[in-house]
Amino acid sequence: MNRVKVFTNSTFNETIKIEKYLQPVTYHVVLGINFFADFMSSFSDFFGGRSQSYQSRLESINHEVIKGIKDKTYKLGGNAAIDLKIDNDEISAQGKSMIMVTAIANAVVIKENKAVKSEAENRNEKIEDTLGAINYVDFEDYALKDKFLKSLNEADRLSFGTVLFKIDDRYFADLLPDIFQAIVKIDLDPPLNTDEVKNKLQNSLSSLAYKERSEFLFSQYYDLLEFSDHQNFHKKLRFITNRIEQTKSVNYKLISEAFRRDDRLHDQMEELVAYSIAKKSLFFKSDIEYLKDLLDVTSSIDLKKSNVSPTIEKMISLLEGMFN
């Protein structure tokens, strides 16, 4: 989902143009005294002139701050972060030591000038296409995500919860489509049997922008309809509804479309409207028209809950008061 590129430079060849400068972005990781205690316990690693233990831990932290820079750039609407710098600072106070890793970059919007690139290639000139290159960090990210993806594909109803738990937090959001696809295909209750797994899923969904998050979750309904003969079909529908409620991803337009699309979704959409209509992270003036359309749709359907229409009408009144 996040396709942000990170560069340590700010000037490019003629194939890349910076269209818009957004703002500086920063990301920090602070490690306490335990990091140093663990490090000192492996002091023997210094044989040969360097510490493999210390180096590998710092590399892992560097990957984390780069991922943080990418996420913040993406949320600002950028597709690249330039002038990346990473600093490692040791802080000591009252006999305790900490290390702070700081990444700073400039969030920008870049565009590849394909016409210039094509013309140069026709002249047999060698152009270094920085945008198309894969740096070491991206390569390592891909390798780790591929490893987790294979584990998801091989998981069964007994191992699935453990597989989710082992997925690194840095890659959980990028693997959300694959995670939900696996949940749909495995014929069992969604295996969020630990708080750690629940939090990982919640945080990954919440990291997405409202529109992307709601469209993604509602699309899971339609993917799930192909497996309506599975034993836990309705429980899985409820599982997705819970994710919509908990991440405040209610989308009136998409609820209305779901009502129209398939009557197997009516019970789930009815509950969502009755209990979670105000659970949105953002409200828009256009929501008033979407709610009126939703009211028309629900009025033509025989619903089990009598409070759906009054709930929609009350929400319309509230939004009209806010925006008018």
Secondary structure, 3 states (H helix, E strand, C coil): CCCCEECCCCCCCCCEEEEEEEEEEEEEEEECHHHHHHHHHCHHHHCCCCCHHHHHHHHHHHHHHHHHHHHHHHHCCCCEEEEEEEEEEEEEECCEEEEEEEEEEEEEEEEECHHHHHHHHHCCCCCCCHHHCCCHHHHHHHHHHHHHHHHHHHCCCCCHHHHHHHCCHHHHCCCHHHHHHHHHHCCCCCCCCCHHHHHHHHHHHHCCCHHHHHHHHHHHHHHHHHHCCCCCHHHHHHHHHHHHHHCCECCHHHHHHHHHHCHHHHHHHHHHHHHHCCCECCCCCHHHHHHHHHHHHHHCCCCCCCCHHHHHHHHHHHHHHHHC
